[in-house]
Amino acid sequence: MNIGFQIGFKDIIDILFVAIILYEMFRLLKRSGAVNVFWGILAFLLVWFLVSYVLALELTGAFFDRIISVGAIALIVIFQDEIRSFFSRIGERFSFATLHRNLHTDKQQQQNEHNAMQIVLACKNMAQTKTGALIVISRQQELREYIESGERINAEISARLIENIFSKNTPLHDGALIINKGVLKSAACILPVSKNQKIPKHYGLRHRAALGIAEKSDALAVVVSEETGEISVARNATLKPVKINELEQILSQENL
């Protein structure tokens, strides 16, 4: 007698959806430094499945069911920021603005290249003089609440102006400079600080703020270290050092 089960097309789709959900959960928790929580949840779900569906232990299964129902609400409360960020990114991927963001005229492309070179030149000069700086470039999200936290500028992108803003003798050098749609919108802006425990300890508040805004939004942040002159880029919830030519390549792909 053959004992087994058949897997149909719907079952494959079902398994695929679960795999995608688990993978996205893993990525989300890994970014926030809570990957061990993911493995704990996975282990608990495995035990719950074995108890309730394989061994069919009714009393123990009922107990686990209660924990599952309460635990789901607890996880939503604990990881509300990460969950909000996850759904925000999904919405941005399917927005009409995202679908049409690559439709630029030649004039716009030339302006983008000019703006990118101004930012690169400013970062290069500030790196040589070890002038600390934090420049945030908005994408689809306009970062309105962070722009309003600083001093309004509303000026064209200029390397000299950027360098002057972050000069140690000026009142606007602390905080972030936010660029939105090709305009220096606001300086001395206050950004959220990342709680990621995997950030190297030698990184200061600027780097943590850069990663914080990259975790909370789709923005790109450029940091110049005041201690070493190293340039780093934060985007898609990651932070890494870059060379000046890499920075030029990254910014040339942005809508500046």
Backbone bond lengths (Angstrom), bond angles and torsions (degrees), N, CA, C in turn:
res aa  C-N    CA-C-N  psi(-1)  N-CA   C-N-CA  omega(-1)  CA-C   N-CA-C  phi
1 M - - - 1.465 - - 1.528 109.93 -
2 N 1.308 117.16 129.47 1.461 121.75 179.17 1.528 110.57 -87.01
3 I 1.307 114.02 127.19 1.472 119.86 177.96 1.518 107.82 -115.54
4 G 1.294 117.81 123.31 1.462 120.46 -179.15 1.509 110.82 -176.86
5 F 1.294 115.49 -167.33 1.455 119.91 178.96 1.522 108.53 -146.16
6 Q 1.301 114.60 155.21 1.454 120.12 -179.03 1.528 110.19 -104.91
7 I 1.306 114.55 142.53 1.466 120.71 177.95 1.518 108.37 -110.67
8 G 1.312 115.48 119.91 1.459 121.05 179.44 1.512 112.21 -97.11
9 F 1.320 115.65 -179.29 1.461 121.32 -179.58 1.524 111.72 -62.68
10 K 1.327 117.56 -40.22 1.462 121.42 179.48 1.520 111.10 -64.56
11 D 1.335 116.41 -35.45 1.467 119.94 178.31 1.531 110.97 -65.74
12 I 1.337 115.64 -39.35 1.467 119.46 178.64 1.530 110.48 -63.80
13 I 1.338 116.28 -43.35 1.467 120.44 177.52 1.521 110.45 -61.70
14 D 1.337 116.12 -41.27 1.462 121.56 -179.74 1.526 110.56 -61.44
15 I 1.327 116.29 -46.36 1.470 121.38 179.48 1.527 110.53 -64.04
16 L 1.324 115.68 -39.40 1.462 120.13 -179.65 1.525 111.38 -63.69
17 F 1.331 116.94 -42.80 1.469 120.53 178.37 1.527 111.33 -61.88
18 V 1.319 116.57 -43.94 1.477 120.47 179.64 1.524 110.26 -63.14
19 A 1.333 116.55 -41.19 1.468 120.66 179.74 1.528 110.94 -62.69
20 I 1.335 116.45 -41.42 1.472 120.39 179.21 1.528 110.98 -64.63
21 I 1.336 115.48 -43.22 1.474 119.76 179.60 1.523 110.77 -62.00
22 L 1.333 117.08 -44.54 1.469 121.13 179.88 1.528 110.76 -64.77
23 Y 1.323 116.10 -39.04 1.466 119.94 -179.82 1.532 110.60 -65.56
24 E 1.333 116.89 -43.75 1.464 120.31 179.33 1.526 111.12 -66.04
25 M 1.327 116.85 -37.09 1.468 120.09 175.19 1.519 110.93 -62.16
26 F 1.333 116.17 -42.25 1.461 120.92 179.35 1.530 110.76 -61.64
27 R 1.350 116.57 -45.20 1.466 120.56 179.49 1.526 111.40 -63.49
28 L 1.321 115.74 -41.74 1.461 121.32 -178.32 1.524 111.04 -62.46
29 L 1.340 116.40 -46.97 1.464 120.77 -178.40 1.521 111.64 -73.54
30 K 1.331 116.65 -30.53 1.464 119.98 177.68 1.514 110.87 -65.37
31 R 1.358 116.28 -40.33 1.465 120.28 178.89 1.509 111.90 -63.56
32 S 1.319 116.76 -35.80 1.469 120.68 -177.73 1.526 112.32 -87.93
33 G 1.349 117.36 3.80 1.451 121.06 178.08 1.512 114.07 76.93
34 A 1.330 118.45 19.28 1.472 121.69 -177.84 1.524 110.95 -119.26
35 V 1.347 116.18 40.14 1.463 119.28 -176.88 1.526 111.97 -65.59
36 N 1.348 116.62 -28.44 1.465 119.47 178.16 1.531 111.60 -64.09
37 V 1.329 115.44 -29.37 1.463 119.87 176.73 1.532 109.91 -64.66
38 F 1.333 116.15 -38.68 1.468 120.48 178.55 1.521 110.88 -60.01
39 W 1.339 116.98 -48.08 1.472 120.06 -179.06 1.530 110.44 -65.54
40 G 1.340 116.92 -34.63 1.460 119.11 177.11 1.520 111.81 -65.11
41 I 1.348 115.97 -43.70 1.473 120.28 178.19 1.518 110.73 -63.04
42 L 1.336 116.62 -42.30 1.466 121.22 -179.32 1.522 110.82 -63.08
43 A 1.351 116.42 -42.24 1.462 120.13 179.16 1.528 111.29 -64.53
44 F 1.338 115.71 -40.65 1.464 119.47 179.50 1.528 111.02 -64.89
45 L 1.348 117.06 -41.97 1.466 120.02 178.73 1.520 111.71 -63.98
46 L 1.328 117.01 -35.65 1.464 120.97 178.73 1.528 110.68 -65.51
47 V 1.338 115.96 -45.00 1.465 119.85 177.88 1.525 110.60 -63.05
48 W 1.332 116.49 -42.12 1.471 120.98 178.78 1.519 111.37 -61.09
49 F 1.337 117.77 -41.20 1.459 121.67 178.85 1.531 111.17 -64.56
50 L 1.330 116.38 -43.34 1.465 120.03 -179.52 1.525 111.28 -64.83
51 V 1.327 115.91 -42.74 1.469 120.23 -177.57 1.528 111.24 -68.90
52 S 1.331 116.94 -43.81 1.461 120.66 -173.19 1.526 113.93 -83.22
53 Y 1.326 118.52 -35.71 1.456 120.44 -170.46 1.529 114.39 -114.34
54 V 1.321 116.69 -28.18 1.462 118.81 179.81 1.531 110.90 -92.06
55 L 1.327 116.72 -54.90 1.461 121.08 -179.86 1.520 112.92 -84.07
56 A 1.353 116.05 -18.23 1.466 121.85 177.97 1.528 112.78 54.21
57 L 1.318 116.20 45.91 1.462 121.45 176.02 1.525 107.88 -85.64
58 E 1.329 117.23 104.60 1.458 121.42 -170.40 1.523 113.08 -64.59
59 L 1.346 117.12 -48.29 1.462 120.31 -176.42 1.534 110.92 -66.80
60 T 1.326 115.34 -48.86 1.470 119.44 179.07 1.524 110.64 -64.52
61 G 1.344 115.82 -38.50 1.456 120.01 178.95 1.521 111.71 -62.95
62 A 1.342 116.41 -41.35 1.460 120.47 178.27 1.536 110.93 -63.21
63 F 1.325 115.36 -38.59 1.464 120.46 178.35 1.530 110.71 -62.83
64 F 1.329 115.60 -44.87 1.467 120.42 178.71 1.532 111.28 -66.06
65 D 1.331 116.51 -35.08 1.467 120.00 178.61 1.525 110.87 -61.75
66 R 1.346 116.14 -40.59 1.470 120.16 178.27 1.525 110.91 -62.74
67 I 1.335 115.80 -42.12 1.460 119.84 -179.86 1.530 110.26 -64.07
68 I 1.340 116.21 -40.39 1.464 121.22 179.88 1.525 110.85 -60.84
69 S 1.342 116.60 -45.30 1.461 121.11 -177.27 1.525 111.81 -64.72
70 V 1.338 116.78 -39.96 1.467 120.87 179.32 1.527 110.45 -77.95
71 G 1.344 116.25 -39.01 1.463 120.86 -177.62 1.508 113.16 -63.72
72 A 1.339 117.06 -33.70 1.464 120.28 179.33 1.524 110.84 -62.26
73 I 1.332 116.95 -42.11 1.466 120.80 178.37 1.525 110.46 -66.84
74 A 1.340 116.48 -40.61 1.462 120.71 179.83 1.521 111.64 -62.42
75 L 1.336 116.79 -41.01 1.463 120.56 179.24 1.527 111.53 -65.04
76 I 1.331 116.34 -37.79 1.467 120.03 178.54 1.524 110.35 -63.04
77 V 1.323 116.96 -40.20 1.464 121.45 179.66 1.527 110.72 -68.33
78 I 1.337 116.65 -43.82 1.467 121.41 -176.96 1.520 111.44 -66.94
79 F 1.338 116.03 -43.41 1.464 120.66 -174.41 1.526 111.73 -107.34
80 Q 1.321 118.01 35.83 1.454 120.33 -177.09 1.529 112.25 -64.09
81 D 1.345 118.02 -36.64 1.464 120.33 179.40 1.520 111.27 -66.73
82 E 1.342 116.29 -44.02 1.459 120.41 -179.69 1.526 111.20 -66.07
83 I 1.334 116.65 -39.77 1.469 120.44 179.90 1.525 110.22 -66.47
84 R 1.331 117.44 -41.32 1.460 120.84 178.10 1.522 111.05 -62.89
85 S 1.333 116.54 -41.14 1.459 121.01 178.01 1.526 111.11 -64.02
86 F 1.340 116.74 -38.81 1.465 122.13 -179.78 1.526 110.80 -62.39
87 F 1.339 116.87 -49.43 1.463 119.84 -178.50 1.530 111.70 -71.18
88 S 1.343 116.13 -28.85 1.456 119.37 176.96 1.519 110.76 -64.58
89 R 1.329 116.37 -41.50 1.463 120.84 179.58 1.522 111.00 -66.89
90 I 1.336 117.14 -37.33 1.462 120.48 177.77 1.530 110.01 -63.02
91 G 1.332 116.34 -44.77 1.457 120.38 179.99 1.522 112.08 -62.32
92 E 1.344 116.25 -38.06 1.457 119.70 -179.36 1.519 111.84 -67.39
93 R 1.326 117.00 -35.05 1.465 120.87 -178.47 1.525 111.67 -65.30
94 F 1.338 116.41 -29.63 1.461 119.84 -176.09 1.535 112.70 -105.52
95 S 1.321 116.19 9.70 1.461 118.34 179.87 1.522 110.48 -77.55
96 F 1.336 115.68 152.62 1.455 120.22 179.44 1.526 111.07 -64.74
97 A 1.334 116.31 -31.54 1.467 118.75 179.14 1.514 111.05 -63.06
98 T 1.343 117.33 -38.64 1.456 120.87 179.27 1.513 111.37 -67.69
99 L 1.344 116.44 -38.04 1.462 120.23 -178.32 1.524 111.72 -65.14
100 H 1.361 116.41 -27.42 1.464 119.21 -174.73 1.526 113.28 -111.80
101 R 1.310 119.74 10.78 1.458 120.53 -172.16 1.539 112.67 -71.80
102 N 1.339 117.93 -18.80 1.457 120.70 -179.02 1.526 113.64 -89.95
103 L 1.381 116.69 2.37 1.454 120.61 -179.25 1.530 109.57 -89.83
104 H 1.311 116.40 84.79 1.467 121.05 -177.45 1.530 109.85 -113.48
105 T 1.288 115.82 150.55 1.456 120.81 172.59 1.518 109.29 -81.82
106 D 1.341 116.47 166.52 1.465 120.92 178.69 1.527 111.15 -60.67
107 K 1.312 116.02 -37.10 1.469 119.67 179.98 1.519 110.93 -65.49
108 Q 1.315 116.81 -41.35 1.460 120.86 178.16 1.521 110.59 -64.61
109 Q 1.338 116.84 -39.08 1.447 120.72 179.72 1.524 111.28 -64.05
110 Q 1.324 116.06 -40.86 1.463 120.18 177.55 1.526 110.93 -64.15
111 Q 1.329 115.70 -39.40 1.468 119.73 178.33 1.521 110.75 -66.34
112 N 1.322 116.45 -38.71 1.469 120.71 177.13 1.523 110.99 -60.30
113 E 1.328 115.89 -45.17 1.466 120.29 -179.53 1.525 110.88 -64.05
114 H 1.333 116.14 -41.11 1.475 120.25 178.33 1.524 110.40 -62.43
115 N 1.335 117.36 -47.17 1.462 121.25 -179.42 1.523 111.34 -62.80
116 A 1.332 116.20 -40.96 1.466 120.20 179.37 1.524 110.61 -61.78
117 M 1.326 117.42 -43.39 1.465 121.02 -179.53 1.525 111.80 -66.49
118 Q 1.327 117.48 -34.18 1.465 120.79 177.21 1.533 110.84 -64.28
119 I 1.326 116.10 -42.30 1.469 120.50 179.12 1.529 110.40 -67.68
120 V 1.321 116.39 -43.58 1.464 121.08 179.14 1.522 110.76 -61.35
121 L 1.324 116.81 -45.07 1.468 121.24 179.93 1.524 110.85 -61.94
122 A 1.330 116.63 -42.87 1.469 120.45 178.97 1.530 110.58 -62.92
123 C 1.332 117.00 -44.46 1.465 120.96 -179.64 1.526 111.38 -65.31
124 K 1.327 116.34 -38.97 1.465 120.48 178.46 1.527 110.79 -62.33
125 N 1.320 116.63 -46.09 1.473 120.62 -179.77 1.525 111.28 -66.39
126 M 1.342 116.87 -41.52 1.469 119.71 -179.59 1.522 111.23 -69.24
127 A 1.333 117.38 -32.31 1.468 120.39 176.99 1.521 110.58 -66.07
128 Q 1.334 116.69 -37.94 1.460 120.55 -179.60 1.522 111.82 -67.86
129 T 1.327 116.41 -33.98 1.469 120.50 179.88 1.528 112.36 -95.89
130 K 1.338 116.58 2.63 1.477 122.53 -177.99 1.531 111.15 54.27
131 T 1.300 113.96 49.40 1.466 120.69 175.39 1.524 108.50 -96.31
132 G 1.315 116.99 117.30 1.459 120.65 -178.35 1.520 111.79 -66.17
133 A 1.341 115.64 137.82 1.464 119.75 -178.67 1.521 110.51 -152.33
134 L 1.332 115.32 151.36 1.466 122.32 175.70 1.527 108.16 -139.43
135 I 1.333 115.26 110.06 1.465 121.73 -177.95 1.521 108.96 -114.74
136 V 1.327 115.92 125.23 1.467 121.32 -179.25 1.523 108.95 -112.33
137 I 1.317 115.52 128.97 1.463 121.46 179.43 1.520 108.43 -112.66
138 S 1.324 116.55 116.10 1.459 120.28 -178.83 1.514 110.40 -75.39
139 R 1.330 115.45 153.77 1.463 121.11 176.96 1.522 107.79 -115.74
140 Q 1.325 117.77 -109.79 1.462 120.61 179.16 1.527 111.39 -75.39
141 Q 1.319 117.24 -37.44 1.461 120.57 176.84 1.531 109.16 -81.84
142 E 1.306 117.82 131.98 1.462 121.80 -174.49 1.527 113.67 -83.05
143 L 1.325 118.15 -9.43 1.472 122.47 177.07 1.531 111.94 59.19
144 R 1.321 115.69 38.38 1.463 121.03 -173.92 1.533 112.56 -56.61
145 E 1.329 117.29 -44.36 1.469 119.48 -176.20 1.530 111.82 -66.26
146 Y 1.330 117.02 -31.34 1.467 119.90 178.96 1.524 110.57 -79.40
147 I 1.331 117.41 -34.81 1.463 121.13 176.47 1.523 110.29 -61.90
148 E 1.330 116.38 -41.75 1.466 120.81 -178.17 1.523 112.90 -70.53
149 S 1.335 117.00 -15.35 1.469 119.61 179.69 1.529 112.71 -79.49
150 G 1.349 116.76 -10.83 1.458 120.23 -178.11 1.516 113.16 -113.00
151 E 1.322 115.18 -164.10 1.465 122.27 179.65 1.531 109.11 -96.51
152 R 1.328 116.88 124.81 1.462 121.53 -178.04 1.531 110.78 -67.04
153 I 1.345 115.44 138.62 1.461 122.02 177.89 1.523 110.34 -119.82
154 N 1.352 116.24 -54.23 1.466 123.37 -179.83 1.528 111.20 53.06
155 A 1.335 115.39 58.60 1.461 121.11 -178.87 1.521 110.24 -125.63
156 E 1.326 116.03 160.58 1.457 120.79 175.76 1.524 109.82 -67.50
157 I 1.336 115.29 153.05 1.462 120.33 -179.34 1.518 109.49 -70.86
158 S 1.326 115.79 121.91 1.457 122.63 -178.49 1.525 109.41 -141.49
159 A 1.314 117.03 132.62 1.460 121.32 -179.75 1.523 111.27 -60.31
160 R 1.336 116.69 -43.98 1.462 120.34 -178.64 1.528 111.44 -64.80
161 L 1.322 116.71 -39.04 1.459 119.42 179.37 1.525 110.81 -67.39
162 I 1.328 117.02 -41.27 1.466 120.68 178.10 1.528 110.12 -61.26
163 E 1.324 116.93 -46.14 1.469 120.48 179.23 1.522 110.86 -62.00
164 N 1.317 117.28 -39.47 1.468 121.10 -179.70 1.529 111.20 -65.91
165 I 1.342 116.28 -37.91 1.466 120.18 -179.82 1.520 110.93 -61.63
166 F 1.341 116.44 -40.58 1.467 120.36 -175.83 1.526 113.40 -92.76
167 S 1.323 116.89 6.59 1.456 119.59 173.98 1.522 109.87 -62.23
168 K 1.320 117.06 139.22 1.462 121.30 -175.09 1.521 113.06 -63.66
169 N 1.303 117.76 -20.04 1.466 121.19 -177.50 1.525 113.28 -91.17
170 T 1.343 117.21 2.79 1.462 119.98 -179.53 1.526 110.61 -104.40
171 P 1.336 118.00 150.93 1.469 120.68 -177.44 1.527 114.13 -73.03
172 L 1.339 118.22 -9.20 1.467 120.77 -175.87 1.519 113.49 -102.64
173 H 1.343 118.48 6.07 1.470 119.25 -173.05 1.530 112.68 -72.70
174 D 1.343 117.29 -24.29 1.469 120.22 176.64 1.521 109.30 -81.74
175 G 1.318 116.53 143.78 1.458 120.58 -179.71 1.520 111.33 93.55
176 A 1.319 116.17 -169.72 1.460 121.92 -174.18 1.518 111.99 -108.52
177 L 1.324 115.32 149.59 1.460 122.72 171.14 1.526 107.01 -100.60
178 I 1.325 117.38 123.67 1.463 121.45 -177.36 1.523 110.26 -106.85
179 I 1.333 114.92 128.24 1.463 122.42 177.68 1.520 108.68 -108.24
180 N 1.316 116.49 127.42 1.455 121.24 -179.23 1.527 109.92 -134.64
181 K 1.333 116.44 120.28 1.467 122.61 177.52 1.520 112.53 54.08
182 G 1.320 115.61 46.98 1.459 120.41 175.36 1.506 115.13 76.40
183 V 1.316 118.12 15.87 1.465 122.10 -177.66 1.527 109.92 -129.40
184 L 1.332 115.94 136.27 1.464 120.18 171.20 1.529 106.78 -74.75
185 K 1.332 116.11 98.34 1.466 120.09 -170.38 1.523 113.27 -78.69
186 S 1.348 116.27 -48.72 1.455 118.42 -171.65 1.524 110.16 -156.49
187 A 1.340 116.23 146.84 1.467 122.32 179.23 1.526 110.18 -120.13
188 A 1.325 114.99 166.83 1.475 121.75 -178.35 1.525 111.20 57.58
189 C 1.325 116.39 37.79 1.465 121.64 -178.81 1.526 110.83 -81.85
190 I 1.312 115.00 148.32 1.466 121.86 179.94 1.529 108.59 -97.05
191 L 1.339 116.71 126.84 1.460 122.17 -177.99 1.519 110.74 -115.67
192 P 1.342 117.77 157.66 1.464 120.43 175.24 1.525 110.06 -70.84
193 V 1.313 116.85 143.34 1.462 122.08 -178.82 1.528 109.65 -97.16
194 S 1.312 116.76 132.54 1.465 121.27 -178.96 1.528 111.18 -67.25
195 K 1.320 115.45 143.42 1.465 122.00 176.92 1.528 111.74 -101.06
196 N 1.328 116.03 8.87 1.464 121.00 -178.97 1.529 109.88 -63.06
197 Q 1.338 116.06 122.17 1.460 121.08 -176.80 1.525 112.89 -79.45
198 K 1.340 116.68 -8.42 1.461 120.02 -177.34 1.529 112.78 -89.77
199 I 1.313 117.34 -0.15 1.461 119.92 177.02 1.529 108.95 -67.13
200 P 1.342 118.24 129.70 1.477 119.77 178.30 1.522 112.01 -53.58
201 K 1.324 115.77 140.29 1.461 120.53 -173.95 1.525 112.99 -65.62
202 H 1.345 117.65 -23.25 1.462 118.92 -178.84 1.523 112.16 -76.85
203 Y 1.348 117.45 -9.12 1.453 120.07 176.55 1.533 109.23 -77.55
204 G 1.314 115.39 139.23 1.460 120.30 -177.63 1.514 113.24 -95.47
205 L 1.333 114.99 -162.25 1.460 121.83 -175.92 1.528 111.83 -65.52
206 R 1.328 117.60 -35.11 1.470 119.76 179.33 1.523 111.14 -60.49
207 H 1.332 116.61 -44.45 1.458 120.25 -178.83 1.529 110.65 -66.52
208 R 1.322 116.30 -39.86 1.471 119.22 179.56 1.530 111.18 -67.52
209 A 1.325 116.23 -35.48 1.462 119.73 177.19 1.531 110.59 -70.06
210 A 1.325 116.83 -37.48 1.470 120.58 177.83 1.522 110.64 -62.51
211 L 1.330 116.30 -45.33 1.465 119.55 178.17 1.519 110.73 -68.44
212 G 1.327 116.67 -33.89 1.466 120.57 179.38 1.520 112.19 -61.51
213 I 1.345 117.01 -44.97 1.469 119.58 179.81 1.526 110.76 -71.14
214 A 1.337 117.58 -29.56 1.467 120.89 177.19 1.522 111.69 -72.56
215 E 1.329 116.83 -23.83 1.463 121.15 176.44 1.525 111.29 -82.44
216 K 1.324 116.31 -34.25 1.465 120.70 -175.74 1.530 113.56 -86.95
217 S 1.332 116.80 -16.89 1.460 119.85 -175.60 1.527 109.86 -147.84
218 D 1.327 115.43 -175.61 1.466 120.61 177.53 1.525 111.71 -94.90
219 A 1.327 117.30 11.82 1.465 121.63 -176.19 1.523 112.23 -67.88
220 L 1.326 114.62 159.97 1.460 122.94 173.87 1.521 107.83 -111.78
221 A 1.317 117.39 132.42 1.463 121.21 -178.03 1.526 110.26 -123.25
222 V 1.326 115.32 135.78 1.466 122.10 178.39 1.524 108.29 -113.88
223 V 1.333 116.12 129.28 1.465 121.18 -178.18 1.522 109.85 -119.95
224 V 1.320 116.27 134.98 1.460 121.91 170.72 1.517 107.21 -112.27
225 S 1.332 116.29 121.96 1.457 120.71 -176.51 1.528 111.06 -74.66
226 E 1.321 115.37 132.55 1.456 120.93 178.47 1.522 111.36 -74.72
227 E 1.340 117.72 -25.43 1.458 122.14 -177.48 1.526 112.23 -84.41
228 T 1.346 116.76 -42.96 1.463 120.45 -173.19 1.527 114.28 -114.83
229 G 1.325 118.24 -16.51 1.448 121.28 -174.91 1.519 112.82 78.93
230 E 1.325 116.85 6.02 1.465 121.24 -179.95 1.524 110.53 -70.91
231 I 1.325 115.63 141.02 1.462 121.77 178.04 1.514 109.26 -102.45
232 S 1.343 116.83 131.90 1.457 122.09 178.93 1.520 109.46 -128.92
233 V 1.320 115.20 154.31 1.463 121.49 178.95 1.519 109.21 -125.33
234 A 1.329 116.16 131.25 1.466 122.09 175.90 1.522 108.34 -112.52
235 R 1.324 116.25 125.84 1.461 121.95 176.19 1.512 108.51 -161.14
236 N 1.330 115.56 151.17 1.466 121.32 -179.52 1.527 111.64 52.14
237 A 1.344 115.57 39.54 1.473 122.71 176.60 1.517 113.01 64.48
238 T 1.341 118.04 25.29 1.461 121.68 175.41 1.522 109.01 -129.88
239 L 1.338 115.24 154.92 1.458 121.18 -179.72 1.518 108.45 -134.53
240 K 1.346 116.57 127.60 1.467 119.04 179.11 1.524 110.27 -150.59
241 P 1.350 117.37 148.01 1.468 120.85 176.64 1.523 110.95 -71.57
242 V 1.336 116.15 149.21 1.465 121.57 179.92 1.516 109.95 -137.11
243 K 1.327 115.09 155.95 1.460 121.52 171.68 1.530 108.17 -82.94
244 I 1.325 116.06 166.58 1.459 119.76 -175.94 1.526 111.60 -65.47
245 N 1.346 117.41 -34.00 1.465 119.68 177.76 1.525 111.72 -71.19
246 E 1.332 116.62 -31.49 1.463 120.30 176.07 1.526 110.16 -68.81
247 L 1.333 116.17 -39.28 1.464 120.30 177.83 1.523 110.07 -62.48
248 E 1.318 116.72 -41.77 1.468 120.28 178.34 1.522 111.23 -61.27
249 Q 1.328 116.11 -41.24 1.459 120.30 179.61 1.521 111.40 -66.57
250 I 1.327 117.51 -40.30 1.460 121.81 179.72 1.524 110.96 -64.67
251 L 1.335 116.37 -47.77 1.470 120.24 -176.95 1.533 112.16 -69.87
252 S 1.326 117.23 -28.09 1.455 119.80 179.75 1.523 112.03 -67.01
253 Q 1.322 116.47 -18.54 1.459 121.23 179.98 1.519 112.31 -92.58
254 E 1.336 116.88 -3.73 1.452 120.96 -177.64 1.538 111.31 -94.46
255 N 1.317 114.73 158.62 1.468 120.91 176.82 1.520 108.89 -89.68
256 L 1.317 115.80 89.17 1.459 121.49 -176.63 1.528 111.93 -99.95
